[in-house]
């Protein structure tokens, strides 16, 4: 994906990204899927599978320090964004 395409996607999904007063961001499942170049269902299935049989994506997230309970919680609260 080119820088121009990424910038266009970010502009399109800016309404679906929130940053709180502490600077912690979160994105909707739809926004995360657009950024990752996958379907919404792929993200939902990865989050749902975290407690049962973790998908490859869920395993990668857990290797980065995310726990399965948090992955499931993201479906309703949004997906955290790490800046920097």
Secondary structure by P-SEA (a helix, b strand, c coil): ccaaaaaaaaaaaccccccccccbbbbcaaaaaaaacccaaaaaaaaaaccccccaaaaaaaaacccaaaaaacccccbbbbcc
